[in-house]
Amino acid sequence: MPRPSGSNQDQPPRRPTVKDVARQAGVSTATVSRVLTGTNAVDDVLADRVRAACVALQYRPNSAARALARGRSANIGLLVTEFRNPFFMDIVHGVEDVTQEHGYLLVLCNSKEDQERESQYIELMCAEQVAGAIVVPTTDRKPILSPLVESGIPVVCVDRRVRDRAIDTVLIDNIAAAREAVAHLIGNGYRRIGLVTGPDRTTTARERLEGYRGALHDAGIALDPVLERRGPFTEEHGRQLTSELLDLIPAAEALLIGNNRLMKGALDAIHAHDMRIPEDIALVGFDEVPWMTPGSISLTTVMQPAYELGSTAALRLIQRLKHPERLARQETVLTYRLHIGDSSRPRSSGNRHPHDPHARFSRALGM
């Protein structure tokens, strides 16, 4: 016989509550609460009955509700700089997995690399009295995080530093990564190497510039300021700044691109200039570029452990919440990997400058 459409059989099973546990154990709800929170001593026999009832009913305490009952926030704020960047979304996943495992709820904010917007979200976190905050800062200037620190809210920075020795940070060694990337290009025969990276106010951009210059210095290659380009971490600026380098005479032989969104713009500029990779221009970037289509040339890129950056930052924040007075400031440096693709193959006699008349003649003939 068919069930009526409104039958309870069609409804998802109701989750057991504290009242159900109390009824099963034959105790008061207050006793159940004391056993679950451990705030007061409870007779061992009664405590065992409560635990047995929880197992029988498959009752799982709501960690957020417990935190609120103790007068503490169950929320952790996470402020990143760009939702559209898969690198930051992988960081979000790492943070979320750890915070949920420890019973916290995640409040996600997007500054869009805008300092005013960032300040508004930080003020919101203070007003909401979040338990802690994980921040990808738009700038390394110390005052940006001062409202959180002054409110007694633990903070961990991820991917970028700030000028505050009291704040924990989780990141990679950007100087070493850029240095290794440029050294790889030099080892493959490239000498006139350009750089497209982010704004000077971010530590990632400055450190990648430092690594770039260090590799050139190590190889005895004179620095040429005209080959250095900096701007916001956007596709538009990646396209514009790369075009400027491609229009130089002589043009760059290779480029180090400071992040994946800049790389997307750089690829657009190279395509617009009708140039081939790596025959006309070699490339090394940072992070994966998921926008590339199947069959595209494989990119040489510095692979950052984005998920681990997020999960490590979250674990450090949890430690801070548990032991607020005991922990000294810590900077955690995770390992990166230089993935070698076809975009930086060794330079050969077939690699010519795009402004070389022989190169233009060869392309005109389809060679």
Number of C-alpha atoms within 10 A of each C-alpha: 3 4 9 9 8 8 8 10 10 10 8 7 8 6 10 14 16 20 14 16 25 20 15 16 21 15 16 14 18 12 20 26 18 14 20 18 14 10 10 10 10 14 9 10 8 16 19 14 18 27 17 15 20 23 12 11 15 12 16 13 16 11 17 17 15 17 17 12 13 11 9 14 19 22 22 27 24 27 25 25 20 19 15 11 16 17 22 20 17 18 25 24 16 21 25 23 16 18 21 13 10 14 17 22 19 19 14 15 19 17 22 17 19 14 15 13 14 25 16 12 19 24 15 14 25 21 11 12 19 21 23 25 26 25 24 25 27 24 23 19 15 14 14 19 24 14 15 22 17 10 12 14 20 21 26 26 25 27 24 20 26 23 14 14 13 13 19 24 27 23 25 22 18 25 20 17 24 28 21 19 27 27 20 20 26 20 13 15 16 23 17 19 25 24 27 30 26 25 17 16 14 19 21 25 24 18 19 27 25 16 23 26 21 21 22 20 12 10 12 9 15 11 15 12 9 11 19 19 21 18 17 18 24 19 19 18 23 30 22 18 22 27 19 15 23 26 13 13 11 13 21 25 25 29 27 26 27 26 27 24 27 28 32 21 23 26 20 18 21 18 12 11 13 11 17 16 20 19 22 22 24 26 27 29 28 27 25 20 20 11 10 13 8 8 6 8 14 16 24 25 27 23 17 23 18 25 20 19 26 29 22 23 29 30 17 21 25 20 13 21 15 11 10 14 8 9 12 12 14 14 17 17 14 15 14 18 13 19 17 16 14 16 21 26 19 17 21 11 6 10 18 19 20 25 16 12 11 12 18 15 11 12 14 9 8 7 8
